[in-house]
């Protein structure tokens, strides 16, 4: 019997949440601030903390200072416990009172221009194919289940890199011509189109064969 560990399940759930998290429509104007100071012998912990904060959508404002417009308190508490980092971290909530605008603050913390170019490339590659596939499925002659599985695998593989780079900012903080929302619609369109046949292929492959039993619920 094969199955995921509890930690593995948690990582999958966290990743799924980030991939499918809706874009916030409103923002309360409050920044969540994480400040840490770690000695040099805690370098690995510092690097792990940076990676995990980035994945939660925090951006580096200054060395040891990260900000996010999202209330990530629950996820942040779990992160600090998981890394045993509480003695080194302080958390605050407040409004930005500096001379820079919130948009200038965003530009300092995240490379949204570079990310937008990557989103645009994703849309150019996958959106025309989605329209073509929809026409095929509407005529009852879309891809075979095995091909659906492969196609879904590759689009998930490409799209899953975005959540670790995209802080999922409220619309008012995004630059003009933002392609992230369009890329998300393309990704979800493929998921809706291919999931039924792709899952049917997986179910067929996971049947008991040659004495091996797989736990399909994992």
C-alpha positions in Angstrom: 0.0 0.0 0.0 1.4 3.4 -1.0 0.3 6.7 0.5 1.5 10.2 1.4 2.9 11.2 4.8 1.1 13.9 6.8 3.9 16.3 5.9 3.5 15.4 2.2 -0.3 15.9 2.4 0.3 19.3 4.0 2.7 20.4 1.3 0.3 19.4 -1.4 -2.6 21.2 0.3 -0.5 24.3 0.7 0.6 24.2 -3.0 -3.0 23.6 -4.2 -4.2 26.6 -2.1 -1.6 28.9 -3.6 -2.3 27.7 -7.2 -6.1 28.2 -6.9 -6.2 31.1 -4.5 -8.5 33.8 -6.0 -7.2 37.3 -6.5 -8.4 39.5 -3.7 -10.9 42.2 -4.8 -10.5 44.5 -1.9 -7.6 45.5 0.4 -7.8 47.0 3.8 -4.7 49.1 3.2 -2.8 47.3 6.0 0.7 45.8 5.4 1.7 42.6 7.3 5.4 43.0 8.2 7.8 40.2 9.2 11.1 41.2 10.7 13.8 38.7 11.6 17.4 38.7 12.8 19.4 35.5 12.8 23.0 34.9 13.7 25.4 33.7 11.0 25.4 30.2 12.3 21.7 30.1 11.5 22.3 30.7 7.8 20.3 27.6 6.7 17.3 28.7 8.8 17.5 32.2 7.3 17.5 30.8 3.8 14.6 28.5 4.6 12.7 31.4 6.1 13.2 33.5 3.0 12.0 30.7 0.7 8.9 30.1 2.8 8.0 33.7 3.1 8.4 34.2 -0.6 6.1 31.3 -1.3 3.5 32.8 1.0 3.6 36.0 -1.1 5.8 38.2 1.1 8.3 40.5 -0.6 11.7 41.7 0.7 11.5 45.4 1.6 14.9 45.4 3.2 17.4 42.8 4.7 15.4 40.9 7.3 12.2 42.8 6.6 9.4 41.3 4.5 5.9 42.6 3.7 2.6 41.4 2.3 -0.9 42.9 1.9 -2.4 39.6 2.8 -3.4 38.3 6.3 -1.3 35.2 6.3 -1.3 34.9 10.1 -2.4 31.2 10.2 0.1 30.2 7.5 2.8 32.3 9.2 2.3 30.7 12.6 2.5 27.2 11.0 5.7 28.3 9.2 7.4 29.6 12.3 6.5 26.4 14.3 7.7 24.2 11.4 11.1 26.0 11.2 11.4 26.6 15.0 12.0 30.2 14.1 9.8 32.0 16.7 12.7 33.3 18.8 14.1 35.2 15.8 11.0 36.7 14.2 8.7 39.6 15.0 5.4 40.3 13.2 3.5 43.6 12.8 0.5 45.1 11.0 0.2 48.7 9.9 -0.1 51.3 7.2 2.7 52.7 5.0 3.4 56.3 6.0 6.5 57.0 3.9 6.8 59.3 0.9 6.6 56.4 -1.6 3.2 55.3 -2.8 2.0 51.8 -2.2 2.6 51.1 -5.9 6.2 52.3 -5.5 6.5 50.0 -2.5 5.3 47.1 -4.5 7.9 47.8 -7.3 10.6 47.8 -4.7 9.6 44.4 -3.3 8.5 42.4 -6.3 9.7 42.2 -9.9 6.2 42.3 -11.4 7.4 43.4 -14.8 9.5 40.3 -15.3 6.7 38.1 -13.9 4.2 39.7 -16.3 6.5 38.8 -19.3 6.5 35.2 -18.1 2.7 35.2 -17.8 2.4 36.7 -21.3 4.6 33.9 -22.7 2.4 31.3 -21.0 -0.7 32.9 -22.5 0.8 33.0 -26.0 1.7 29.3 -25.8 -1.4 27.8 -24.2 -4.4 30.1 -25.0 -4.6 29.3 -28.8 -4.4 25.6 -28.0 -7.2 25.8 -25.5 -9.6 27.3 -28.0 -8.7 24.5 -30.5 -9.2 21.8 -27.9 -12.5 23.2 -26.8 -13.8 23.0 -30.4 -12.7 19.4 -30.5 -14.4 18.4 -27.2 -17.6 20.2 -28.3 -17.7 17.8 -31.3 -17.2 14.8 -29.0 -13.8 14.0 -30.5 -11.4 15.6 -28.1 -8.1 14.1 -26.9 -7.9 10.5 -25.7 -7.7 10.0 -21.9 -4.0 9.3 -22.0 -3.3 12.4 -24.0 -5.4 14.4 -21.6 -3.3 13.2 -18.7 -0.1 14.2 -20.4 -1.4 17.5 -21.6 -2.7 18.4 -18.1 0.6 17.3 -16.5 2.6 19.7 -18.7 0.3 22.7 -18.2 0.3 22.1 -14.4 4.0 21.7 -14.4 4.5 25.1 -16.2 1.9 27.0 -14.3 2.8 25.7 -10.8 6.0 27.8 -10.9 4.0 31.0 -10.8 2.6 30.9 -7.2 6.1 30.9 -5.8 6.8 34.2 -7.7 3.4 35.8 -7.7 2.4 37.5 -4.4 -1.3 37.5 -5.7 -1.6 41.2 -5.0 -5.0 43.0 -4.9 -6.0 44.6 -8.2 -5.3 48.1 -7.1 -1.6 47.3 -6.5 -1.0 45.6 -9.9 0.5 47.3 -12.9 -1.4 48.2 -16.1 -1.7 45.3 -18.6 -1.3 42.6 -15.9 -1.4 39.2 -17.6 -1.7 37.0 -14.4 -5.4 36.9 -14.4 -5.6 35.9 -18.0 -3.0 33.2 -17.5 -5.1 31.9 -14.6 -8.2 31.7 -16.7 -6.3 29.7 -19.3 -5.0 27.3 -16.7 -8.4 26.8 -15.1 -9.9 26.3 -18.6 -7.5 23.5 -19.3 -8.2 21.9 -15.9 -12.0 22.0 -16.5 -11.6 20.6 -20.0 -9.1 17.8 -19.3 -9.7 16.6 -15.8 -12.5 14.1 -16.5 -10.7 12.1 -19.1 -7.3 12.5 -17.4 -8.7 11.1 -14.1 -10.3 8.3 -16.0 -6.8 7.4 -17.4 -5.3 7.5 -13.9 -8.0 5.3 -12.4 -7.4 2.7 -15.1 -3.6 2.8 -14.5 -4.1 2.4 -10.7 -6.1 -0.7 -10.9 -4.6 -3.7 -9.2 -1.9 -5.2 -11.5 0.8 -7.8 -11.0 0.0 -8.1 -7.3 0.5 -4.4 -6.5 -2.2 -2.4 -4.7 -2.2 1.4 -4.9 -4.1 3.6 -2.5 -6.2 5.8 -4.8 -7.3 8.1 -2.0 -3.8 9.4 -1.5 
